[in-house]
Amino acid sequence: MAELFGPSALEWDVLARRALLVDLARRAYAALVPESRAFVDAYVDGSTRSSSAGGSRGPRSRCSPCSTCSSPAS
């Protein structure tokens, strides 16, 4: 994360490495049923396309604030 977001994300990087979060995520993904794995794959593909096209906030950038999303719409 710090590679993308700078020094402010360094603390998270240290925690993620110490907690072996990448390994945990890989094991969790491997344990998914095929339908769930397809959902995750589609989500990742969409996120990758969005960030490659210059998008940074995904669907929330088009939504209005509500009780579950207090972020202002952009």
N, C-alpha and C positions, 0 to 999 in steps of 0.2 A: 504494500500500500504506500509506503513512504516513497517508493520509486515514482509513483504516479502523483501523490498528493503532497509530497515534501516532508520536512521534518516534523510537522504536526502529527503525522501518522506513524512515526517511528515507534512510539510506545505500543501501538497495536501490533506492529510487525513483531516486536520482541515477544509479546504475549502469545501471538499466534504460533510462533516457532516453538516456544517453550511448551505449549499445550498440544503440539503436534496436530493442529487443526487441519492441515492439508491432508494428513494421513487419515484422520477421522472422516473428513468429507469424502475421500476416495472410497473408504470402506462403506460408508452410508450409501453412496451412489451404487456401488457394486451390489448391495443388498436390496435395492429397489426392485419391485415387480416391474415387468416390461412396460405396462401402461404408465406408471409413474416415471420411469426412466425416459420414456418418450416425451412426457410433459416437460421434464427438466431439460432435456436436450433442445426442445423447441424454444423454451424460455432463454436458454443460453445463446442459441443461434440468433434469436431476435435481439437480444442485448448486444451481441457482438456486431450485428449489422447496424444497430442504432449508433453505437459508439464509433464505428468506422465511418458513418455518415455525418459525424459531428454532433450527434445527440448526446446529452449528458444526463438527463433526468428521466428519460423514458416516459411512460404514460402519465405520470404525475405532473409533468410539465404542462399538460393540457387540461388538468382537472381544476375544479373549484375547491376552496377550502370546505371541509365538512367535519362532522364529529370524529371521523376516523383519520382524516388527513388535515392537519392544521397548517400545512404548508400553503403559502399563497400561490395562486396560479400564475404562470409566467406567460 
